[in-house]
Amino acid sequence: MVSPNSNPGVAKIVSWAKFKYERSKKDKNLSNKKSRSKKEWWFKPTIGERDLVIKIEKIKKFLEQGGVAKLTVRMFQNKTGIRVTFEEIKNTMNNILNYCKDFSEQIGEIQQEGKNLSVLIKYIKR
């Protein structure tokens, strides 16, 4: 039925297989959007400036679609055995948040999870 409230009602004759196929495609698209609601992005404290900008552009595109991003800066030990200090991790997180402040806002505080720092951000329209 296209318009069941009109007098007389209006109906449309369709192929059942085609109708079922279109409905399954629509359901699949809706389920894909729901599953992409939260995504985690990993950063190293030694990330290059250009690499950081490219990653943040991808985060912005994701947030514009209505998702929530979790930004995590990981503690690591490089091949030469030099450890990164916790102060460098904090500086990297603050640098990332400064890049993102134009299009996003923090959800909660920066949290320490073991040797990692993480924060949730969401998109805001300006």
C-alpha positions in Angstrom: 0.0 0.0 0.0 1.4 3.4 -1.0 -1.4 5.5 0.5 -3.7 3.4 2.8 -5.5 6.5 4.2 -6.9 7.8 0.9 -10.3 6.8 -0.4 -9.9 4.4 -2.3 -6.5 3.2 -1.1 -3.6 3.3 -3.5 -1.4 0.2 -4.0 1.6 -0.5 -6.0 2.4 -3.9 -7.6 6.1 -4.8 -7.2 8.2 -7.9 -7.6 8.6 -9.6 -4.2 12.2 -10.6 -4.8 13.2 -7.0 -5.8 11.3 -5.6 -2.7 13.0 -8.1 -0.4 16.5 -7.3 -1.9 16.1 -3.6 -1.5 14.9 -4.0 2.0 17.9 -6.1 2.9 20.3 -3.5 1.3 18.7 -0.8 3.4 18.9 -2.8 6.6 22.6 -3.6 5.8 23.4 0.1 5.4 21.7 1.0 8.7 23.7 -1.7 10.5 27.0 -0.5 9.0 26.3 3.0 10.3 25.6 1.8 13.8 28.8 -0.3 14.0 31.0 2.7 13.1 29.8 4.8 16.0 33.1 4.5 18.0 36.6 4.1 16.7 40.0 4.2 18.4 43.1 6.0 16.9 46.6 5.1 18.0 49.5 7.6 18.1 53.2 7.2 18.9 54.9 10.1 20.8 57.4 10.4 18.0 54.8 10.9 15.2 55.9 13.3 12.4 54.1 16.5 11.9 52.7 15.6 8.4 51.6 12.2 9.5 49.8 13.8 12.5 47.9 16.2 10.2 46.9 13.4 7.8 45.6 11.3 10.7 43.7 14.2 12.2 42.0 14.9 8.8 40.7 11.3 8.8 39.5 11.7 12.3 37.6 14.8 11.3 35.9 13.0 8.5 34.9 10.2 10.8 33.5 12.6 13.4 31.5 14.5 10.9 29.6 11.2 10.2 28.5 11.2 13.8 31.0 8.9 15.4 33.0 9.2 18.6 36.8 8.9 18.4 39.1 7.6 21.1 42.6 9.0 20.8 45.3 7.0 22.4 49.0 7.8 22.7 51.0 4.7 23.3 54.2 4.3 25.3 56.8 2.3 23.4 60.4 1.3 23.4 62.1 1.8 20.0 64.7 -0.5 18.5 67.7 1.2 20.0 66.2 0.8 23.5 65.5 4.4 24.1 62.3 4.8 26.2 60.0 7.7 25.7 59.3 9.7 28.8 55.8 10.2 30.2 56.2 14.0 29.7 56.7 13.4 26.0 53.4 11.4 25.9 51.6 14.2 27.6 53.0 16.8 25.2 51.9 14.6 22.2 48.4 14.3 23.6 48.1 18.0 24.1 49.4 18.6 20.6 46.8 16.3 19.2 44.0 18.0 21.2 45.2 21.4 20.0 44.8 20.3 16.4 41.4 18.8 17.1 40.0 21.7 19.1 38.6 23.5 16.0 36.1 20.8 15.2 35.7 18.7 18.3 35.3 18.7 22.1 36.5 16.3 24.8 34.2 13.9 26.5 35.6 13.6 30.0 39.2 13.9 31.0 42.4 12.5 29.7 42.8 9.0 31.3 45.9 7.0 31.9 45.4 3.3 31.0 48.6 1.6 32.0 51.4 3.2 30.0 49.0 4.9 27.6 47.0 8.1 27.6 43.6 8.2 26.0 40.7 10.6 25.6 37.3 10.5 23.9 36.3 13.3 21.5 33.1 14.1 19.6 32.3 16.5 16.7 30.9 19.9 17.3 29.6 22.3 14.6 31.1 25.8 14.6 
